[in-house]
């Protein structure tokens, strides 16, 4: 039984590597995916997922629309004396998951983003809130990169 389980794990591992290679090949044909790959932490799967879910940037009027679509922003829920926000219901869950994963990986690859994440945590934000805040910032960067046809560059 252990031998058959080991064989199944090896087969699945081989299939995963084949799928990763196919994703790389397909994503190489996408301008958005290749641009996203220049951002530290944005791997092949996250970049390809975001490029596929976003599709065409022309359908978004502004970067705020893209941030809302990708689930990287919250909606104002203030009324009268109450001031607050709420999660958006109609977001692309695949884009949000890919963006959260990429933003969390981006923290480790960029000292500036690590400082931003640490600042948000010091403000009392949870891990997911801090990653979402970084993701919102990255949406601005991605919007600028695509609109100006530029690759990612650090200030350091």
C-alpha positions in Angstrom: 0.0 0.0 0.0 2.9 2.4 0.8 4.5 1.6 -2.5 1.4 2.4 -4.4 0.9 5.7 -2.5 4.5 6.6 -3.3 4.0 5.9 -6.9 0.8 8.0 -6.9 2.7 10.9 -5.3 5.4 10.7 -7.9 2.8 10.7 -10.7 1.1 13.7 -9.3 4.4 15.5 -8.9 5.2 14.8 -12.5 1.8 16.1 -13.6 2.3 19.3 -11.5 5.6 20.0 -13.2 4.0 19.4 -16.7 1.2 21.9 -15.8 3.7 24.5 -14.6 5.6 24.2 -17.8 2.4 24.7 -19.8 1.4 27.7 -17.7 4.9 29.2 -18.3 4.5 28.7 -22.1 1.0 30.2 -22.3 1.8 33.1 -19.9 4.9 34.0 -22.0 2.5 35.1 -24.8 0.6 37.5 -22.5 1.9 41.1 -22.1 0.2 41.4 -18.8 1.6 38.2 -17.4 5.2 38.9 -18.5 5.0 42.4 -17.0 3.7 41.0 -13.7 6.5 38.5 -13.6 9.0 41.3 -13.2 7.5 42.1 -9.8 9.4 40.2 -7.0 7.1 37.5 -5.6 4.8 37.3 -8.6 5.4 33.7 -9.8 4.2 32.1 -13.0 0.9 30.8 -11.6 -0.1 34.1 -9.8 0.9 36.2 -12.8 -0.9 33.9 -15.3 -4.0 33.8 -13.1 -4.1 37.6 -12.7 -3.5 38.1 -16.4 -6.3 35.7 -17.3 -8.8 37.0 -14.8 -8.1 40.7 -15.6 -8.1 40.1 -19.4 -8.1 43.5 -20.9 -7.2 46.7 -18.9 -9.4 48.8 -21.2 -12.5 47.5 -19.4 -11.4 49.3 -16.2 -11.9 53.0 -16.1 -9.3 53.6 -13.3 -7.1 51.7 -11.0 -9.8 51.9 -8.3 -12.0 49.7 -10.5 -9.2 47.2 -10.8 -8.6 47.2 -7.1 -12.3 46.6 -6.4 -12.4 43.8 -9.0 -9.4 42.1 -7.4 -10.7 42.5 -3.9 -7.9 44.7 -2.7 -10.2 47.5 -1.4 -13.1 47.9 1.0 -16.3 49.8 0.5 -17.3 52.8 2.7 -20.1 51.8 5.0 -20.5 55.0 6.9 -23.9 56.3 7.9 -24.7 59.1 10.2 -22.4 59.0 13.2 -21.1 55.5 12.3 -17.9 55.4 10.3 -16.8 52.1 8.9 -16.1 49.9 5.9 -17.2 46.5 4.6 -15.9 43.8 2.4 -17.0 43.9 -1.2 -19.2 41.0 -2.2 -18.8 41.0 -6.0 -15.1 40.5 -6.5 -13.2 38.0 -8.7 -12.2 35.4 -6.1 -9.5 33.9 -8.3 -7.9 37.3 -8.8 -8.2 38.1 -5.1 -6.5 34.8 -4.2 -3.7 35.3 -6.7 -3.2 38.9 -5.6 -3.1 38.0 -1.9 -0.6 35.1 -2.5 1.6 37.3 -4.7 1.5 40.2 -2.2 2.4 37.9 0.6 5.4 36.6 -1.4 6.3 40.1 -2.4 6.9 41.1 1.2 9.8 38.7 1.4 11.4 39.9 -1.8 11.3 43.6 -1.3 12.6 45.5 1.8 10.4 48.5 1.1 7.3 46.3 1.1 8.4 44.5 4.3 8.6 47.9 6.0 5.1 48.8 4.7 3.7 45.5 6.0 5.5 46.0 9.4 4.0 49.5 9.6 0.5 48.2 9.0 1.0 45.4 11.6 2.2 48.0 14.1 -1.0 50.0 13.4 -2.9 47.0 14.7 -3.9 45.4 11.4 -4.2 41.7 11.1 -1.9 39.8 8.7 -4.6 39.6 6.0 -5.5 43.3 6.4 -1.8 44.3 6.1 -1.3 42.1 3.0 -4.5 43.5 1.5 -3.2 47.0 2.1 0.1 46.1 0.4 -2.0 44.5 -2.4 -3.9 47.7 -2.9 -0.6 49.6 -3.2 0.6 47.0 -5.7 -2.6 47.5 -7.8 -1.5 51.1 -8.2 1.9 50.0 -9.3 0.5 47.3 -11.7 -1.9 49.9 -13.2 1.0 52.3 -13.8 3.3 49.5 -15.2 0.7 48.4 -17.7 -0.5 51.8 -18.8 3.1 53.1 -19.2 4.4 49.7 -20.6 7.2 49.5 -18.1 8.6 46.7 -16.0 8.9 46.8 -12.2 11.8 48.8 -10.7 12.7 49.4 -7.1 13.8 52.6 -5.5 16.6 51.0 -3.6 
